[in-house]
Amino acid sequence: MAKFRGAVVVDIEKCKGCDLCVIACPSKVLSLAKEVNGKGYHYSEMIRPEACIGCANCGLVCPDSVITVYKMNVQ
Protein backbone atom coordinates (compact mmCIF):
# COMPACT_ATOMS: atom_id res chain seq x y z
CA MET A 1 0.00 0.00 0.00
CA ALA A 2 1.34 3.40 -0.96
CA LYS A 3 2.05 6.00 1.70
CA PHE A 4 1.17 9.61 1.17
CA ARG A 5 2.46 12.89 2.44
CA GLY A 6 0.49 16.06 2.05
CA ALA A 7 1.43 19.67 1.58
CA VAL A 8 -0.84 22.60 2.40
CA VAL A 9 -0.47 25.89 0.57
CA VAL A 10 -2.34 28.88 1.98
CA ASP A 11 -2.83 32.15 0.11
CA ILE A 12 -1.78 34.18 3.14
CA GLU A 13 -2.97 37.52 1.80
CA LYS A 14 -6.53 36.21 1.39
CA CYS A 15 -6.68 34.17 4.62
CA LYS A 16 -8.88 35.77 7.29
CA GLY A 17 -7.66 33.59 10.15
CA CYS A 18 -11.05 32.05 10.93
CA ASP A 19 -9.30 29.00 12.49
CA LEU A 20 -11.69 26.46 10.90
CA CYS A 21 -8.86 24.69 9.09
CA VAL A 22 -6.86 24.38 12.30
CA ILE A 23 -9.82 22.73 14.04
CA ALA A 24 -10.56 20.43 11.07
CA CYS A 25 -7.02 19.05 10.79
CA PRO A 26 -6.86 15.54 12.33
CA SER A 27 -3.05 15.59 12.42
CA LYS A 28 -2.74 19.01 14.09
CA VAL A 29 -0.55 20.26 11.23
CA LEU A 30 -1.95 23.79 11.02
CA SER A 31 -1.85 26.77 13.34
CA LEU A 32 -2.45 30.49 13.07
CA ALA A 33 0.75 32.45 12.52
CA LYS A 34 1.97 35.03 15.01
CA GLU A 35 2.57 37.39 12.08
CA VAL A 36 -0.28 39.10 10.27
CA ASN A 37 -0.98 39.53 6.57
CA GLY A 38 -1.57 42.84 4.77
CA LYS A 39 -5.14 43.01 6.08
CA GLY A 40 -4.12 42.46 9.69
CA TYR A 41 -5.27 38.83 10.04
CA HIS A 42 -3.26 36.00 11.60
CA TYR A 43 -3.10 33.58 8.67
CA SER A 44 -2.97 29.79 8.76
CA GLU A 45 0.38 28.04 8.30
CA MET A 46 1.85 24.55 8.53
CA ILE A 47 3.68 24.00 11.80
CA ARG A 48 4.25 20.24 11.41
CA PRO A 49 4.58 19.56 7.67
CA GLU A 50 5.96 16.06 8.23
CA ALA A 51 2.66 15.03 9.87
CA CYS A 52 0.38 16.10 7.00
CA ILE A 53 -1.53 13.16 5.50
CA GLY A 54 -3.08 15.12 2.64
CA CYS A 55 -6.66 14.51 3.74
CA ALA A 56 -7.74 17.98 2.50
CA ASN A 57 -10.15 18.55 5.41
CA CYS A 58 -8.65 22.02 5.82
CA GLY A 59 -9.38 22.95 2.22
CA LEU A 60 -12.92 21.61 2.41
CA VAL A 61 -13.89 23.72 5.43
CA CYS A 62 -12.18 26.92 4.30
CA PRO A 63 -14.99 29.43 3.63
CA ASP A 64 -12.79 31.57 1.36
CA SER A 65 -11.17 28.71 -0.63
CA VAL A 66 -7.65 29.97 0.04
CA ILE A 67 -6.18 26.53 0.83
CA THR A 68 -4.76 24.11 -1.71
CA VAL A 69 -3.70 20.62 -0.63
CA TYR A 70 -1.24 18.52 -2.57
CA LYS A 71 -0.81 14.80 -2.02
CA MET A 72 2.47 13.09 -2.91
CA ASN A 73 3.53 9.44 -2.88
CA VAL A 74 6.30 8.62 -0.43
CA GLN A 75 8.55 5.75 -1.43
N, C-alpha and C positions, 0 to 999 in steps of 0.2 A: 504494500500500500504506500502510495506517495505521501510525503510529508510536505506541508505548505508553510510558508512564512508570508506574512502580510506586511504591507507598507501603507501607511495612511498619509495622505497629502491634504493639508488644509489651506485654503485660500485665506491667509491670515487677515488680509485687509477687508474681507467681506464677513468674517466670523464675528458674531455678536456676543460670544461667550455665554450662551444660554445654559451650558453644562449638560445638556441632554446626551451628548455623545459620550461624555465621561461616565455618566450613570449607566448607559447602555452597554459599555464595553465589559465583556465577561472576564477578560484577562487583565483588566486595570492598566491598560497601556497608555491611556490618555489622561491629561490633566490640563487645567487652565494655566497659562503662562503667567509669570509675575510681571512681564512686560505688557504693554498695551499697543494696539495697532493705531493707525492714523485717526480712527474715530473714537479712541479712548476705551476700547473694550479689551478685556483680557481674553486672548484667543486660545483655542485648543491646540495642544501640541503633544507629540509622542514623548513620553518619559521613559518607556521601557520598550524600545522597538524590537528587541529580541523575543519578546513575549507575544507579539501580534500574530494571531492565527488567520487573519484575513477574512473574518466572518462577515464584515461589512455592516454590522449592527449600527455602528456610529454613523455611517453614511445614510442608512435608512431612516434614522430618527432625526437627522439634521433638517430643521425647518427651512433653512436657506440654501440647501444643496451646495454647500461649500466644501464638502469632504469627498475625496476620491480615494478608493481603496484598491490597491493592487495586490494580487495573489501570485506568488512565485513558488515553483517547485524547489525543494531543497534536496539535494542528492546525498 
